[in-house]
Structures are given as structure tokens and as C-alpha cells.
Amino acid sequence: MAEVKIRPMEPEDINGILEVDRKISGMDRAVTYQDLVRKGLGGEVDVSFVAEVDNQFVGFVLAYLTYVREELSEACVIQIFGVDSAYQRRGIASKLIQALMEKCRAKKIKLIRVVLNERDGDLQGFFKRLGFERGRYVEYSKSL
């Protein structure tokens, strides 16, 4: 496999990110970079990264910085991430999360949070292998 390049997300990357997301989810989301900053993420996306192989988008992690009440400090929240199914199981997701962790360390951010589906054992195992631990909060939601 050609070399995987991990780099910070740029505004012009949104189409490549959406293409990878479309391949993974089967959904066509009409989102722009501005939507991500204003609506989807709610903050600066300078902790977001993309993965490329031969100048082709193969993965991404979209994350933002916010304040969390229990720590009363700044934290990084992983909103969404994914790797094109043709490139999965090659360490790309780990490289994306490692880049995110390095950026957070450089910004003196001490907490990274991700919300996962309780039934997604593979994703839970992935984050556990990277040193993440289950948090103490339980999510409740109501569909209207």
C-alpha cells in the first residue's frame, strides 16, 4: 500500500470528507465547511484531520474543542470519523486519532471524548486499544 498521509483538515477538504462519509454510511449529507463550524461541530475544527493515499481521501476525524462541566476545562470532542472501507484494517484510523491526540497535547487539552453506540463492540474495542476508558455518564435521548 502507498504511504498514508495524515494532515490537518482544510476548508477545501469537505467534498473529499463527504465522499468518504457517503461510502461508509450510504447517506448523502449536504454539508459545507461553514456548516461544520457553525452547526455540526459548534467550534473550531483545527483539531480535525484527514488521511490521504496517493492524494485521495481515505479517512477523516472531525473534532472540536469545547468546555466540559465536570472538569470545568477545555476538552476535545470527536464528532465523527471514518475510513473508506477499502482502506480499513490498515492502521489509518489509529493514525488519525494519534494525530488528534498529539494536537490536543500541544494545545494542553487533557480530555478527549467520543460518544459511541453501546452495541458497537468493534468501535469500543478500537478506542480501548488506544487507551480510552468508558466515562461515568450515561446518555439519554428522545426522538420527537
C-alpha positions in Angstrom: 0.0 0.0 0.0 1.2 3.5 -0.8 2.1 5.8 2.1 -0.7 7.2 4.2 -0.5 11.0 4.7 -2.3 12.4 7.8 -2.7 16.2 7.8 -4.9 18.9 9.3 -8.2 19.4 7.7 -8.6 22.4 5.4 -11.8 24.1 4.3 -11.5 22.7 0.8 -11.3 19.2 2.1 -15.1 19.0 2.8 -16.0 17.3 -0.5 -13.4 14.6 0.0 -14.6 14.0 3.5 -18.2 13.8 2.4 -17.3 11.3 -0.3 -15.7 9.0 2.3 -18.6 9.5 4.6 -21.0 8.7 1.8 -19.1 5.4 1.1 -19.2 4.4 4.8 -22.8 5.5 5.7 -24.6 5.2 2.4 -26.0 8.6 3.2 -25.7 11.8 1.1 -25.2 14.7 3.5 -25.4 18.2 2.2 -22.9 19.9 4.4 -20.3 22.7 3.9 -17.2 23.6 5.9 -19.2 26.6 7.3 -22.0 24.2 8.4 -19.4 22.1 10.2 -18.1 25.1 12.1 -21.5 26.7 12.9 -23.9 23.7 13.2 -22.3 20.3 13.1 -19.3 20.9 15.3 -20.1 24.1 17.0 -16.5 25.2 17.3 -13.1 25.5 15.7 -12.1 22.5 13.6 -8.4 22.9 13.9 -8.2 19.6 15.7 -9.7 17.8 12.7 -7.6 15.7 10.4 -7.8 13.9 7.0 -6.0 10.8 5.7 -4.9 10.5 2.1 -3.3 7.8 0.0 -2.0 8.9 -3.4 -3.8 12.3 -3.0 -7.1 10.5 -2.5 -9.1 11.0 0.7 -9.4 7.7 2.6 -10.3 8.8 6.1 -11.1 11.7 8.4 -11.7 12.6 12.0 -13.8 15.7 12.7 -13.4 17.1 16.3 -13.9 20.3 18.1 -12.9 22.0 21.3 -15.4 22.8 24.0 -15.7 23.1 27.7 -17.0 20.2 29.8 -18.8 20.8 33.0 -17.4 18.0 35.1 -13.8 19.1 34.6 -14.6 22.8 34.0 -11.9 22.8 31.5 -11.4 22.6 27.8 -11.9 19.2 26.1 -11.8 17.8 22.6 -14.9 16.0 21.3 -14.7 13.6 18.4 -17.8 14.3 16.4 -17.4 11.8 13.6 -14.7 9.8 12.0 -14.3 7.1 9.4 -12.1 5.3 7.0 -13.1 4.2 3.5 -14.0 0.5 3.7 -11.4 -0.3 1.0 -8.7 1.1 3.4 -9.9 -0.3 6.7 -7.8 -2.5 9.0 -4.6 -0.8 7.8 -4.0 1.4 10.8 -5.4 4.6 9.2 -8.0 5.2 12.0 -5.3 4.8 14.6 -3.0 7.3 12.8 -5.9 9.8 12.6 -6.7 9.5 16.3 -2.9 9.6 17.2 -2.6 12.9 15.2 -5.6 14.3 17.1 -4.1 13.3 20.5 -0.8 14.9 19.6 -2.6 18.1 18.6 -4.5 18.1 21.9 -1.3 17.6 23.9 0.3 20.5 22.1 -2.8 22.7 23.0 -2.6 21.4 26.6 -6.0 19.7 26.3 -6.2 17.0 28.8 -9.5 15.3 27.9 -10.7 13.7 24.6 -14.3 12.5 24.5 -16.2 10.3 22.0 -19.8 9.0 22.1 -20.2 5.5 20.7 -23.1 3.3 20.1 -23.4 0.9 23.0 -23.8 -2.0 20.7 -20.7 -1.2 18.6 -18.2 -3.5 20.2 -15.7 -3.1 17.4 -15.5 0.6 17.8 -15.4 0.3 21.6 -12.5 -2.1 21.3 -10.7 0.3 18.9 -10.9 3.2 21.4 -9.9 0.9 24.4 -6.8 -0.2 22.5 -5.9 3.5 22.1 -6.2 4.0 25.9 -9.7 5.4 26.1 -11.9 4.4 29.1 -15.6 4.3 29.5 -16.8 7.6 31.0 -19.1 7.9 34.0 -22.0 9.5 32.2 -24.9 7.7 30.5 -26.7 9.4 27.6 -30.4 9.6 27.4 -32.2 10.8 24.3 -35.8 11.1 23.0 -36.8 11.1 19.4 -39.5 13.5 18.5 
